[in-house]
Amino acid sequence: MAAKKKINECDNRLTRYRDALDAGTDPATVAAWISEVQALKAEALSTLAGAQGRQRLSVVEIRALRRRAGGCAVQGDGRGQA
Protein backbone atom coordinates (compact mmCIF):
# COMPACT_ATOMS: atom_id res chain seq x y z
CA MET A 1 0.00 0.00 0.00
CA ALA A 2 1.32 3.44 -0.94
CA ALA A 3 0.42 5.04 2.40
CA LYS A 4 2.45 2.49 4.37
CA LYS A 5 5.42 3.06 2.08
CA LYS A 6 5.11 6.83 2.56
CA ILE A 7 4.99 6.40 6.35
CA ASN A 8 8.16 4.28 6.29
CA GLU A 9 9.89 6.84 4.07
CA CYS A 10 8.91 9.62 6.47
CA ASP A 11 10.23 7.65 9.45
CA ASN A 12 13.53 7.10 7.63
CA ARG A 13 13.79 10.80 6.80
CA LEU A 14 13.08 11.76 10.42
CA THR A 15 15.86 9.43 11.57
CA ARG A 16 18.29 11.04 9.13
CA TYR A 17 17.23 14.51 10.28
CA ARG A 18 17.90 13.58 13.92
CA ASP A 19 21.34 12.32 12.86
CA ALA A 20 21.96 15.60 11.02
CA LEU A 21 20.97 17.52 14.13
CA ASP A 22 23.35 15.41 16.24
CA ALA A 23 26.08 16.12 13.67
CA GLY A 24 25.68 19.87 14.17
CA THR A 25 23.26 20.96 11.44
CA ASP A 26 21.42 24.20 12.24
CA PRO A 27 18.51 23.30 14.56
CA ALA A 28 16.14 25.77 12.86
CA THR A 29 16.78 24.15 9.50
CA VAL A 30 16.26 20.67 10.88
CA ALA A 31 13.07 21.80 12.65
CA ALA A 32 11.67 23.03 9.32
CA TRP A 33 12.53 19.70 7.68
CA ILE A 34 10.94 17.77 10.52
CA SER A 35 7.74 19.84 10.36
CA GLU A 36 7.43 19.19 6.65
CA VAL A 37 7.92 15.44 7.02
CA GLN A 38 5.57 15.22 10.00
CA ALA A 39 2.85 16.83 7.88
CA LEU A 40 3.47 14.32 5.08
CA LYS A 41 3.39 11.47 7.58
CA ALA A 42 0.14 12.72 9.13
CA GLU A 43 -1.43 12.85 5.67
CA ALA A 44 -0.31 9.29 4.94
CA LEU A 45 -1.60 8.09 8.31
CA SER A 46 -4.94 9.70 7.57
CA THR A 47 -5.07 8.04 4.15
CA LEU A 48 -4.21 4.70 5.72
CA ALA A 49 -6.86 5.09 8.40
CA GLY A 50 -9.46 5.91 5.75
CA ALA A 51 -8.45 2.91 3.67
CA GLN A 52 -8.82 0.63 6.66
CA GLY A 53 -12.02 2.27 7.84
CA ARG A 54 -15.45 0.78 7.84
CA GLN A 55 -16.77 -0.03 4.39
CA ARG A 56 -20.41 0.52 3.43
CA LEU A 57 -22.38 -2.62 2.77
CA SER A 58 -23.72 -3.18 -0.70
CA VAL A 59 -27.40 -3.92 -1.37
CA VAL A 60 -26.48 -7.55 -2.03
CA GLU A 61 -24.63 -7.81 1.30
CA ILE A 62 -27.55 -6.26 3.19
CA ARG A 63 -29.99 -8.69 1.58
CA ALA A 64 -27.75 -11.63 2.50
CA LEU A 65 -27.58 -10.43 6.10
CA ARG A 66 -31.36 -10.10 6.23
CA ARG A 67 -31.79 -13.64 4.89
CA ARG A 68 -29.38 -15.02 7.49
CA ALA A 69 -31.19 -13.10 10.24
CA GLY A 70 -34.54 -14.52 9.16
CA GLY A 71 -35.72 -11.32 7.51
CA CYS A 72 -36.80 -8.14 9.15
CA ALA A 73 -39.39 -5.49 8.58
CA VAL A 74 -38.26 -2.70 6.31
CA GLN A 75 -40.19 0.52 5.98
CA GLY A 76 -40.45 1.86 2.44
CA ASP A 77 -38.41 0.36 -0.37
CA GLY A 78 -35.39 -0.65 1.74
CA ARG A 79 -33.23 2.11 0.31
CA GLY A 80 -34.00 4.68 2.97
CA GLN A 81 -36.97 6.04 1.06
CA ALA A 82 -40.47 5.73 2.50
Biopython code that builds the backbone (N, CA, C, O; Angstrom):
import numpy as np
from Bio.PDB.StructureBuilder import StructureBuilder

atoms = [
    (1, "MET", "N", (0.848, -1.183, 0.000)),
    (1, "MET", "CA", (0.000, 0.000, 0.000)),
    (1, "MET", "C", (0.892, 1.243, 0.000)),
    (1, "MET", "O", (1.901, 1.293, 0.703)),
    (2, "ALA", "N", (0.518, 2.220, -0.776)),
    (2, "ALA", "CA", (1.315, 3.436, -0.941)),
    (2, "ALA", "C", (1.437, 4.227, 0.357)),
    (2, "ALA", "O", (2.494, 4.796, 0.632)),
    (3, "ALA", "N", (0.381, 4.271, 1.152)),
    (3, "ALA", "CA", (0.422, 5.044, 2.400)),
    (3, "ALA", "C", (1.435, 4.457, 3.372)),
    (3, "ALA", "O", (2.170, 5.199, 4.024)),
    (4, "LYS", "N", (1.483, 3.134, 3.474)),
    (4, "LYS", "CA", (2.453, 2.494, 4.373)),
    (4, "LYS", "C", (3.876, 2.785, 3.920)),
    (4, "LYS", "O", (4.761, 3.030, 4.740)),
    (5, "LYS", "N", (4.091, 2.758, 2.614)),
    (5, "LYS", "CA", (5.420, 3.055, 2.075)),
    (5, "LYS", "C", (5.800, 4.498, 2.407)),
    (5, "LYS", "O", (6.937, 4.766, 2.795)),
    (6, "LYS", "N", (4.856, 5.424, 2.256)),
    (6, "LYS", "CA", (5.109, 6.831, 2.558)),
    (6, "LYS", "C", (5.443, 7.015, 4.042)),
    (6, "LYS", "O", (6.334, 7.793, 4.385)),
    (7, "ILE", "N", (4.732, 6.304, 4.919)),
    (7, "ILE", "CA", (4.989, 6.398, 6.353)),
    (7, "ILE", "C", (6.403, 5.915, 6.668)),
    (7, "ILE", "O", (7.122, 6.550, 7.440)),
    (8, "ASN", "N", (6.798, 4.795, 6.074)),
    (8, "ASN", "CA", (8.157, 4.279, 6.286)),
    (8, "ASN", "C", (9.208, 5.258, 5.774)),
    (8, "ASN", "O", (10.230, 5.472, 6.426)),
    (9, "GLU", "N", (8.958, 5.852, 4.607)),
    (9, "GLU", "CA", (9.890, 6.844, 4.067)),
    (9, "GLU", "C", (10.014, 8.037, 5.008)),
    (9, "GLU", "O", (11.113, 8.540, 5.243)),
    (10, "CYS", "N", (8.895, 8.483, 5.540)),
    (10, "CYS", "CA", (8.913, 9.616, 6.475)),
    (10, "CYS", "C", (9.698, 9.274, 7.732)),
    (10, "CYS", "O", (10.488, 10.085, 8.215)),
    (11, "ASP", "N", (9.481, 8.073, 8.260)),
    (11, "ASP", "CA", (10.228, 7.652, 9.450)),
    (11, "ASP", "C", (11.728, 7.620, 9.174)),
    (11, "ASP", "O", (12.526, 8.035, 10.015)),
    (12, "ASN", "N", (12.112, 7.129, 7.995)),
    (12, "ASN", "CA", (13.529, 7.096, 7.626)),
    (12, "ASN", "C", (14.098, 8.509, 7.522)),
    (12, "ASN", "O", (15.209, 8.773, 7.982)),
    (13, "ARG", "N", (13.333, 9.413, 6.916)),
    (13, "ARG", "CA", (13.792, 10.802, 6.803)),
    (13, "ARG", "C", (13.943, 11.440, 8.176)),
    (13, "ARG", "O", (14.914, 12.156, 8.419)),
    (14, "LEU", "N", (12.996, 11.192, 9.078)),
    (14, "LEU", "CA", (13.081, 11.760, 10.423)),
    (14, "LEU", "C", (14.319, 11.255, 11.159)),
    (14, "LEU", "O", (14.963, 12.009, 11.888)),
    (15, "THR", "N", (14.649, 9.982, 10.966)),
    (15, "THR", "CA", (15.863, 9.428, 11.574)),
    (15, "THR", "C", (17.107, 10.130, 11.033)),
    (15, "THR", "O", (18.014, 10.470, 11.793)),
    (16, "ARG", "N", (17.145, 10.343, 9.734)),
    (16, "ARG", "CA", (18.293, 11.043, 9.133)),
    (16, "ARG", "C", (18.387, 12.484, 9.630)),
    (16, "ARG", "O", (19.484, 12.995, 9.858)),
    (17, "TYR", "N", (17.235, 13.138, 9.800)),
    (17, "TYR", "CA", (17.235, 14.512, 10.280)),
    (17, "TYR", "C", (17.738, 14.594, 11.708)),
    (17, "TYR", "O", (18.445, 15.538, 12.061)),
    (18, "ARG", "N", (17.382, 13.613, 12.541)),
    (18, "ARG", "CA", (17.902, 13.581, 13.917)),
    (18, "ARG", "C", (19.412, 13.394, 13.900)),
    (18, "ARG", "O", (20.133, 14.017, 14.679)),
    (19, "ASP", "N", (19.888, 12.525, 13.001)),
    (19, "ASP", "CA", (21.337, 12.316, 12.864)),
    (19, "ASP", "C", (22.028, 13.602, 12.420)),
    (19, "ASP", "O", (23.110, 13.929, 12.908)),
    (20, "ALA", "N", (21.403, 14.332, 11.491)),
    (20, "ALA", "CA", (21.962, 15.601, 11.021)),
    (20, "ALA", "C", (22.017, 16.612, 12.164)),
    (20, "ALA", "O", (22.979, 17.370, 12.289)),
    (21, "LEU", "N", (20.993, 16.614, 12.980)),
    (21, "LEU", "CA", (20.970, 17.520, 14.132)),
    (21, "LEU", "C", (22.088, 17.167, 15.099)),
    (21, "LEU", "O", (22.782, 18.050, 15.603)),
    (22, "ASP", "N", (22.262, 15.867, 15.360)),
    (22, "ASP", "CA", (23.348, 15.408, 16.237)),
    (22, "ASP", "C", (24.717, 15.752, 15.662)),
    (22, "ASP", "O", (25.677, 15.951, 16.406)),
    (23, "ALA", "N", (24.803, 15.822, 14.331)),
    (23, "ALA", "CA", (26.079, 16.123, 13.667)),
    (23, "ALA", "C", (26.360, 17.619, 13.609)),
    (23, "ALA", "O", (27.414, 18.031, 13.126)),
    (24, "GLY", "N", (25.419, 18.446, 14.103)),
    (24, "GLY", "CA", (25.678, 19.874, 14.169)),
    (24, "GLY", "C", (24.956, 20.738, 13.147)),
    (24, "GLY", "O", (25.237, 21.933, 13.048)),
    (25, "THR", "N", (24.038, 20.166, 12.389)),
    (25, "THR", "CA", (23.262, 20.963, 11.441)),
    (25, "THR", "C", (22.402, 21.969, 12.208)),
    (25, "THR", "O", (21.946, 21.691, 13.317)),
    (26, "ASP", "N", (22.190, 23.128, 11.610)),
    (26, "ASP", "CA", (21.417, 24.198, 12.243)),
    (26, "ASP", "C", (20.066, 23.671, 12.721)),
    (26, "ASP", "O", (19.291, 23.144, 11.923)),
    (27, "PRO", "N", (19.777, 23.809, 14.021)),
    (27, "PRO", "CA", (18.513, 23.298, 14.560)),
    (27, "PRO", "C", (17.264, 23.894, 13.896)),
    (27, "PRO", "O", (16.263, 23.194, 13.745)),
    (28, "ALA", "N", (17.306, 25.153, 13.504)),
    (28, "ALA", "CA", (16.140, 25.770, 12.864)),
    (28, "ALA", "C", (15.863, 25.119, 11.506)),
    (28, "ALA", "O", (14.712, 24.904, 11.128)),
    (29, "THR", "N", (16.925, 24.817, 10.796)),
    (29, "THR", "CA", (16.779, 24.152, 9.496)),
    (29, "THR", "C", (16.196, 22.763, 9.675)),
    (29, "THR", "O", (15.274, 22.367, 8.962)),
    (30, "VAL", "N", (16.742, 22.027, 10.630)),
    (30, "VAL", "CA", (16.263, 20.670, 10.884)),
    (30, "VAL", "C", (14.804, 20.700, 11.356)),
    (30, "VAL", "O", (14.014, 19.837, 10.974)),
    (31, "ALA", "N", (14.448, 21.675, 12.173)),
    (31, "ALA", "CA", (13.065, 21.800, 12.654)),
    (31, "ALA", "C", (12.104, 22.005, 11.483)),
    (31, "ALA", "O", (11.007, 21.447, 11.471)),
    (32, "ALA", "N", (12.516, 22.803, 10.507)),
    (32, "ALA", "CA", (11.674, 23.027, 9.322)),
    (32, "ALA", "C", (11.515, 21.728, 8.536)),
    (32, "ALA", "O", (10.419, 21.412, 8.072)),
    (33, "TRP", "N", (12.599, 20.982, 8.386)),
    (33, "TRP", "CA", (12.528, 19.698, 7.678)),
    (33, "TRP", "C", (11.591, 18.739, 8.402)),
    (33, "TRP", "O", (10.757, 18.074, 7.787)),
    (34, "ILE", "N", (11.747, 18.682, 9.725)),
    (34, "ILE", "CA", (10.941, 17.773, 10.521)),
    (34, "ILE", "C", (9.454, 18.133, 10.415)),
    (34, "ILE", "O", (8.608, 17.249, 10.277)),
    (35, "SER", "N", (9.144, 19.409, 10.479)),
    (35, "SER", "CA", (7.742, 19.837, 10.363)),
    (35, "SER", "C", (7.139, 19.402, 9.035)),
    (35, "SER", "O", (6.006, 18.923, 8.980)),
    (36, "GLU", "N", (7.902, 19.571, 7.979)),
    (36, "GLU", "CA", (7.426, 19.187, 6.646)),
    (36, "GLU", "C", (7.144, 17.684, 6.579)),
    (36, "GLU", "O", (6.105, 17.259, 6.072)),
    (37, "VAL", "N", (8.074, 16.895, 7.091)),
    (37, "VAL", "CA", (7.919, 15.437, 7.023)),
    (37, "VAL", "C", (6.807, 14.961, 7.954)),
    (37, "VAL", "O", (6.085, 14.021, 7.623)),
    (38, "GLN", "N", (6.662, 15.594, 9.104)),
    (38, "GLN", "CA", (5.573, 15.219, 10.000)),
    (38, "GLN", "C", (4.217, 15.478, 9.358)),
    (38, "GLN", "O", (3.280, 14.706, 9.562)),
    (39, "ALA", "N", (4.102, 16.547, 8.588)),
    (39, "ALA", "CA", (2.849, 16.831, 7.880)),
    (39, "ALA", "C", (2.592, 15.768, 6.815)),
    (39, "ALA", "O", (1.460, 15.311, 6.659)),
    (40, "LEU", "N", (3.619, 15.376, 6.091)),
    (40, "LEU", "CA", (3.470, 14.319, 5.078)),
    (40, "LEU", "C", (3.077, 12.996, 5.728)),
    (40, "LEU", "O", (2.242, 12.256, 5.207)),
    (41, "LYS", "N", (3.694, 12.713, 6.877)),
    (41, "LYS", "CA", (3.392, 11.468, 7.581)),
    (41, "LYS", "C", (1.953, 11.483, 8.098)),
    (41, "LYS", "O", (1.252, 10.475, 8.008)),
    (42, "ALA", "N", (1.515, 12.613, 8.633)),
    (42, "ALA", "CA", (0.144, 12.722, 9.131)),
    (42, "ALA", "C", (-0.862, 12.503, 7.998)),
    (42, "ALA", "O", (-1.896, 11.862, 8.190)),
    (43, "GLU", "N", (-0.554, 13.031, 6.839)),
    (43, "GLU", "CA", (-1.430, 12.847, 5.673)),
    (43, "GLU", "C", (-1.497, 11.368, 5.276)),
    (43, "GLU", "O", (-2.569, 10.844, 4.975)),
    (44, "ALA", "N", (-0.343, 10.711, 5.282)),
    (44, "ALA", "CA", (-0.305, 9.292, 4.937)),
    (44, "ALA", "C", (-1.040, 8.452, 5.974)),
    (44, "ALA", "O", (-1.738, 7.501, 5.623)),
    (45, "LEU", "N", (-0.886, 8.798, 7.249)),
    (45, "LEU", "CA", (-1.604, 8.086, 8.308)),
    (45, "LEU", "C", (-3.113, 8.250, 8.147)),
    (45, "LEU", "O", (-3.878, 7.307, 8.348)),
    (46, "SER", "N", (-3.521, 9.443, 7.787)),
    (46, "SER", "CA", (-4.943, 9.702, 7.571)),
    (46, "SER", "C", (-5.466, 8.890, 6.391)),
    (46, "SER", "O", (-6.557, 8.324, 6.456)),
    (47, "THR", "N", (-4.697, 8.834, 5.330)),
    (47, "THR", "CA", (-5.068, 8.041, 4.152)),
    (47, "THR", "C", (-5.180, 6.573, 4.525)),
    (47, "THR", "O", (-6.122, 5.888, 4.126)),
    (48, "LEU", "N", (-4.206, 6.098, 5.296)),
    (48, "LEU", "CA", (-4.209, 4.696, 5.718)),
    (48, "LEU", "C", (-5.414, 4.399, 6.601)),
    (48, "LEU", "O", (-6.064, 3.366, 6.438)),
    (49, "ALA", "N", (-5.711, 5.282, 7.517)),
    (49, "ALA", "CA", (-6.859, 5.087, 8.405)),
    (49, "ALA", "C", (-8.155, 5.045, 7.602)),
    (49, "ALA", "O", (-9.039, 4.236, 7.887)),
    (50, "GLY", "N", (-8.269, 5.906, 6.607)),
    (50, "GLY", "CA", (-9.458, 5.911, 5.755)),
    (50, "GLY", "C", (-9.576, 4.640, 4.944)),
    (50, "GLY", "O", (-10.674, 4.123, 4.742)),
    (51, "ALA", "N", (-8.445, 4.135, 4.479)),
    (51, "ALA", "CA", (-8.455, 2.914, 3.674)),
    (51, "ALA", "C", (-8.837, 1.706, 4.509)),
    (51, "ALA", "O", (-9.412, 0.745, 3.998)),
    (52, "GLN", "N", (-8.520, 1.755, 5.785)),
    (52, "GLN", "CA", (-8.818, 0.632, 6.662)),
    (52, "GLN", "C", (-10.136, 0.825, 7.399)),
    (52, "GLN", "O", (-10.557, -0.030, 8.178)),
    (53, "GLY", "N", (-10.776, 1.952, 7.145)),
    (53, "GLY", "CA", (-12.020, 2.267, 7.843)),
    (53, "GLY", "C", (-13.157, 1.353, 7.447)),
    (53, "GLY", "O", (-13.017, 0.469, 6.600)),
    (54, "ARG", "N", (-14.257, 1.588, 8.069)),
    (54, "ARG", "CA", (-15.451, 0.778, 7.843)),
    (54, "ARG", "C", (-15.970, 1.005, 6.428)),
    (54, "ARG", "O", (-16.116, 2.141, 5.977)),
    (55, "GLN", "N", (-16.241, -0.078, 5.752)),
    (55, "GLN", "CA", (-16.770, -0.026, 4.393)),
    (55, "GLN", "C", (-18.296, -0.071, 4.448)),
    (55, "GLN", "O", (-18.869, -0.710, 5.331)),
    (56, "ARG", "N", (-18.944, 0.596, 3.518)),
    (56, "ARG", "CA", (-20.408, 0.515, 3.427)),
    (56, "ARG", "C", (-20.783, -0.827, 2.828)),
    (56, "ARG", "O", (-20.094, -1.357, 1.956)),
    (57, "LEU", "N", (-21.884, -1.359, 3.314)),
    (57, "LEU", "CA", (-22.384, -2.616, 2.774)),
    (57, "LEU", "C", (-23.131, -2.357, 1.467)),
    (57, "LEU", "O", (-23.823, -1.350, 1.311)),
    (58, "SER", "N", (-22.973, -3.284, 0.547)),
    (58, "SER", "CA", (-23.720, -3.180, -0.701)),
    (58, "SER", "C", (-25.138, -3.689, -0.480)),
    (58, "SER", "O", (-25.429, -4.305, 0.546)),
    (59, "VAL", "N", (-26.017, -3.432, -1.437)),
    (59, "VAL", "CA", (-27.399, -3.915, -1.368)),
    (59, "VAL", "C", (-27.402, -5.437, -1.281)),
    (59, "VAL", "O", (-28.185, -6.008, -0.521)),
    (60, "VAL", "N", (-26.557, -6.089, -2.032)),
    (60, "VAL", "CA", (-26.482, -7.550, -2.029)),
    (60, "VAL", "C", (-26.066, -8.058, -0.646)),
    (60, "VAL", "O", (-26.632, -9.031, -0.146)),
    (61, "GLU", "N", (-25.081, -7.404, -0.029)),
    (61, "GLU", "CA", (-24.628, -7.814, 1.300)),
    (61, "GLU", "C", (-25.724, -7.618, 2.349)),
    (61, "GLU", "O", (-25.901, -8.457, 3.232)),
    (62, "ILE", "N", (-26.453, -6.517, 2.249)),
    (62, "ILE", "CA", (-27.548, -6.259, 3.189)),
    (62, "ILE", "C", (-28.629, -7.319, 3.040)),
    (62, "ILE", "O", (-29.142, -7.828, 4.037)),
    (63, "ARG", "N", (-28.976, -7.654, 1.805)),
    (63, "ARG", "CA", (-29.995, -8.686, 1.584)),
    (63, "ARG", "C", (-29.549, -10.029, 2.149)),
    (63, "ARG", "O", (-30.349, -10.752, 2.742)),
    (64, "ALA", "N", (-28.272, -10.363, 1.968)),
    (64, "ALA", "CA", (-27.749, -11.628, 2.502)),
    (64, "ALA", "C", (-27.813, -11.633, 4.024)),
    (64, "ALA", "O", (-28.149, -12.654, 4.625)),
    (65, "LEU", "N", (-27.499, -10.526, 4.642)),
    (65, "LEU", "CA", (-27.582, -10.429, 6.104)),
    (65, "LEU", "C", (-29.022, -10.594, 6.577)),
    (65, "LEU", "O", (-29.282, -11.268, 7.573)),
    (66, "ARG", "N", (-29.945, -9.981, 5.865)),
    (66, "ARG", "CA", (-31.360, -10.097, 6.231)),
    (66, "ARG", "C", (-31.827, -11.549, 6.117)),
    (66, "ARG", "O", (-32.561, -12.037, 6.977)),
    (67, "ARG", "N", (-31.402, -12.235, 5.055)),
    (67, "ARG", "CA", (-31.789, -13.640, 4.887)),
    (67, "ARG", "C", (-31.251, -14.483, 6.043)),
    (67, "ARG", "O", (-31.962, -15.316, 6.605)),
    (68, "ARG", "N", (-29.977, -14.250, 6.391)),
    (68, "ARG", "CA", (-29.375, -15.016, 7.490)),
    (68, "ARG", "C", (-30.044, -14.705, 8.823)),
    (68, "ARG", "O", (-30.104, -15.568, 9.699)),
    (69, "ALA", "N", (-30.543, -13.492, 8.984)),
    (69, "ALA", "CA", (-31.194, -13.099, 10.239)),
    (69, "ALA", "C", (-32.669, -13.495, 10.253)),
    (69, "ALA", "O", (-33.367, -13.238, 11.234)),
    (70, "GLY", "N", (-33.137, -14.102, 9.203)),
    (70, "GLY", "CA", (-34.536, -14.520, 9.156)),
    (70, "GLY", "C", (-35.455, -13.422, 8.681)),
    (70, "GLY", "O", (-36.662, -13.479, 8.915)),
    (71, "GLY", "N", (-34.909, -12.429, 8.020)),
    (71, "GLY", "CA", (-35.716, -11.324, 7.511)),
    (71, "GLY", "C", (-36.012, -10.325, 8.610)),
    (71, "GLY", "O", (-35.891, -10.625, 9.798)),
    (72, "CYS", "N", (-36.391, -9.169, 8.204)),
    (72, "CYS", "CA", (-36.799, -8.140, 9.153)),
    (72, "CYS", "C", (-37.692, -7.158, 8.420)),
    (72, "CYS", "O", (-37.652, -7.044, 7.194)),
    (73, "ALA", "N", (-38.485, -6.461, 9.187)),
    (73, "ALA", "CA", (-39.389, -5.493, 8.580)),
    (73, "ALA", "C", (-38.604, -4.295, 8.080)),
    (73, "ALA", "O", (-37.731, -3.776, 8.775)),
    (74, "VAL", "N", (-38.918, -3.865, 6.880)),
    (74, "VAL", "CA", (-38.265, -2.700, 6.307)),
    (74, "VAL", "C", (-39.351, -1.728, 5.890)),
    (74, "VAL", "O", (-40.285, -2.085, 5.171)),
    (75, "GLN", "N", (-39.217, -0.500, 6.349)),
    (75, "GLN", "CA", (-40.187, 0.520, 5.978)),
    (75, "GLN", "C", (-39.784, 1.087, 4.628)),
    (75, "GLN", "O", (-38.605, 1.354, 4.394)),
    (76, "GLY", "N", (-40.733, 1.272, 3.753)),
    (76, "GLY", "CA", (-40.450, 1.859, 2.444)),
    (76, "GLY", "C", (-39.849, 0.814, 1.517)),
    (76, "GLY", "O", (-40.183, -0.368, 1.596)),
    (77, "ASP", "N", (-38.963, 1.261, 0.641)),
    (77, "ASP", "CA", (-38.406, 0.360, -0.368)),
    (77, "ASP", "C", (-37.080, -0.271, 0.040)),
    (77, "ASP", "O", (-36.454, -0.954, -0.771)),
    (78, "GLY", "N", (-36.637, -0.059, 1.279)),
    (78, "GLY", "CA", (-35.388, -0.653, 1.739)),
    (78, "GLY", "C", (-34.167, 0.127, 1.363)),
    (78, "GLY", "O", (-33.045, -0.289, 1.654)),
    (79, "ARG", "N", (-34.364, 1.256, 0.718)),
    (79, "ARG", "CA", (-33.235, 2.107, 0.312)),
    (79, "ARG", "C", (-33.248, 3.423, 1.066)),
    (79, "ARG", "O", (-32.629, 4.396, 0.634)),
    (80, "GLY", "N", (-33.942, 3.460, 2.179)),
    (80, "GLY", "CA", (-33.998, 4.681, 2.970)),
    (80, "GLY", "C", (-35.059, 5.649, 2.495)),
    (80, "GLY", "O", (-35.107, 6.795, 2.941)),
    (81, "GLN", "N", (-35.909, 5.191, 1.591)),
    (81, "GLN", "CA", (-36.971, 6.039, 1.057)),
    (81, "GLN", "C", (-38.314, 5.442, 1.447)),
    (81, "GLN", "O", (-38.572, 4.267, 1.185)),
    (82, "ALA", "N", (-39.156, 6.227, 2.060)),
    (82, "ALA", "CA", (-40.472, 5.728, 2.500)),
    (82, "ALA", "C", (-41.452, 5.704, 1.362)),
    (82, "ALA", "O", (-42.605, 5.315, 1.549)),
]
sb = StructureBuilder()
sb.init_structure("model")
sb.init_model(0)
sb.init_chain("A")
sb.init_seg("    ")
for serial, (resi, resn, name, xyz) in enumerate(atoms, 1):
    if name == "N":
        sb.init_residue(resn, " ", resi, " ")
    sb.init_atom(name, np.array(xyz, "f"), 0.0, 1.0, " ", f" {name:<3s}", serial, name[0])
structure = sb.get_structure()
